[in-house]
Amino acid sequence: MSLFYRLIGRLPLPSAARLRLQENMLDRHYRRDLSAAKKTGARDEIASLESAYQFESTLLEQEDALLYTQQLLRQARRLRVPIPPHDEKAGYWEQAPHLGSWHLTEAGYVAIREAIRKELLWRRDQRAHWITLFSTSIGIIGALTGLI
């Protein structure tokens, strides 16, 4: 992979933006190399490039899943929402084969997002209750002031 691709990984960018740049560079690089290999007809080189592309894109997908898991967990902890058990049998977590890190599965994403939505809805309803009481009391005070 080119030096430019490795430098993108070191740039002081948000992680999501850095991953998108790396994905774009990876696609462009392998698409160019694969088209050149297909023109020459080298089957071994084509297979090698496809395998390398698959590996690199899998690494980026795993990094993206890890990043999204970290963002969801940060929000869940901030809201004090229960996090699914860290157990493979429950089906909420899986270990990334190449990185070795643990990230949420689709079922885990759905469970945490649903819990976050419920918590945010409850908090909004609580604020709406107090706002209604406050505005009603202001209305009563205004009516009493108008009578005097």
C-alpha positions as CSV (number, residue, x, y, z in Angstrom):
1,M,0.0,0.0,0.0
2,S,1.2,3.5,-0.7
3,L,2.9,5.8,1.7
4,F,-0.1,8.2,1.4
5,Y,-2.5,5.5,2.6
6,R,-0.3,5.0,5.7
7,L,-0.1,8.7,6.3
8,I,-3.9,9.0,6.4
9,G,-3.9,6.7,9.4
10,R,-1.7,9.1,11.3
11,L,-3.6,12.3,10.4
12,P,-5.3,14.2,13.3
13,L,-8.7,13.6,11.9
14,P,-11.9,12.2,13.5
15,S,-11.8,8.4,13.4
16,A,-14.8,8.1,11.2
17,A,-13.4,10.6,8.6
18,R,-10.0,8.8,8.7
19,L,-11.7,5.4,8.1
20,R,-13.7,6.8,5.1
21,L,-10.5,8.3,3.6
22,Q,-8.8,5.0,4.0
23,E,-11.7,3.1,2.4
24,N,-11.7,5.4,-0.6
25,M,-7.9,5.1,-1.0
26,L,-8.1,1.3,-0.7
27,D,-10.9,1.0,-3.3
28,R,-9.1,3.3,-5.7
29,H,-5.7,1.5,-5.3
30,Y,-7.0,-2.0,-5.7
31,R,-9.4,-1.1,-8.5
32,R,-6.5,0.4,-10.5
33,D,-4.3,-2.6,-9.8
34,L,-7.0,-5.2,-10.6
35,S,-7.8,-3.5,-13.9
36,A,-4.1,-3.5,-14.8
37,A,-3.8,-7.2,-13.9
38,K,-6.9,-8.1,-15.8
39,K,-5.5,-6.5,-18.9
40,T,-2.3,-8.6,-18.7
41,G,-4.4,-11.7,-17.8
42,A,-2.2,-12.8,-14.9
43,R,-4.6,-15.0,-12.9
44,D,-2.2,-15.5,-10.0
45,E,-1.8,-11.7,-9.6
46,I,-5.6,-11.2,-9.8
47,A,-6.2,-13.8,-7.1
48,S,-3.5,-12.3,-4.9
49,L,-4.9,-8.7,-5.3
50,E,-8.5,-9.9,-4.6
51,S,-7.3,-11.7,-1.5
52,A,-5.3,-8.7,-0.3
53,Y,-8.3,-6.4,-1.0
54,Q,-10.6,-8.6,0.9
55,F,-8.3,-8.7,3.9
56,E,-7.7,-4.9,4.0
57,S,-11.4,-4.2,3.6
58,T,-12.3,-6.6,6.4
59,L,-9.8,-4.8,8.7
60,L,-11.4,-1.5,7.9
61,E,-14.9,-2.9,8.5
62,Q,-13.8,-4.3,11.8
63,E,-12.4,-0.9,12.8
64,D,-15.6,0.8,11.8
65,A,-17.7,-1.7,13.9
66,L,-15.4,-1.1,16.8
67,L,-15.7,2.7,16.4
68,Y,-19.5,2.5,16.2
69,T,-19.6,0.2,19.3
70,Q,-17.5,2.7,21.3
71,Q,-19.8,5.5,20.3
72,L,-22.9,3.6,21.3
73,L,-21.4,2.4,24.6
74,R,-20.3,6.0,25.4
75,Q,-23.8,7.3,24.9
76,A,-25.3,4.3,26.8
77,R,-23.0,4.9,29.8
78,R,-23.8,8.6,29.7
79,L,-27.5,7.9,29.9
80,R,-27.0,5.0,32.4
81,V,-28.7,2.6,30.0
82,P,-28.0,-1.1,30.7
83,I,-25.5,-2.7,28.3
84,P,-26.0,-6.2,27.0
85,P,-24.0,-8.9,28.7
86,H,-20.5,-9.4,27.3
87,D,-21.2,-13.0,26.4
88,E,-20.9,-14.7,23.0
89,K,-23.8,-17.0,23.7
90,A,-26.2,-14.1,24.2
91,G,-25.5,-13.0,20.6
92,Y,-24.8,-9.4,21.4
93,W,-21.0,-9.4,21.1
94,E,-18.5,-10.9,18.7
95,Q,-14.7,-10.9,18.6
96,A,-13.1,-9.4,15.5
97,P,-10.9,-12.2,14.0
98,H,-8.1,-9.9,12.7
99,L,-8.1,-7.2,15.4
100,G,-9.0,-9.4,18.4
101,S,-11.2,-6.7,19.8
102,W,-14.8,-7.2,20.9
103,H,-17.7,-5.3,19.2
104,L,-21.4,-5.4,19.1
105,T,-23.4,-7.5,16.6
106,E,-26.4,-6.2,14.8
107,A,-28.6,-7.6,17.6
108,G,-26.4,-5.7,20.1
109,Y,-26.7,-2.5,18.1
110,V,-30.5,-2.8,18.1
111,A,-30.7,-3.6,21.8
112,I,-28.6,-0.6,22.9
113,R,-30.3,1.8,20.4
114,E,-33.7,0.7,21.6
115,A,-32.7,1.2,25.3
116,I,-31.2,4.7,24.4
117,R,-34.4,5.7,22.6
118,K,-36.6,4.6,25.6
119,E,-34.4,6.6,28.0
120,L,-34.4,9.7,25.8
121,L,-38.2,9.5,25.4
122,W,-38.7,9.1,29.2
123,R,-36.4,12.1,29.9
124,R,-38.3,14.2,27.3
125,D,-41.6,13.2,28.8
126,Q,-40.4,14.2,32.3
127,R,-39.3,17.6,31.0
128,A,-42.6,18.1,29.2
129,H,-44.5,17.4,32.4
130,W,-42.6,20.1,34.3
131,I,-42.9,22.6,31.4
132,T,-46.7,22.0,31.4
133,L,-46.9,22.6,35.2
134,F,-44.7,25.7,34.9
135,S,-46.7,27.2,32.0
136,T,-50.0,26.4,33.8
137,S,-48.8,28.2,37.0
138,I,-47.7,31.2,34.9
139,G,-51.1,31.3,33.3
140,I,-52.9,31.2,36.6
141,I,-50.6,34.0,38.0
142,G,-51.3,36.1,34.9
143,A,-55.1,35.6,35.3
144,L,-55.0,36.5,38.9
145,T,-52.9,39.6,38.1
146,G,-55.4,40.6,35.5
147,L,-58.3,40.3,38.0
148,I,-56.6,42.6,40.5
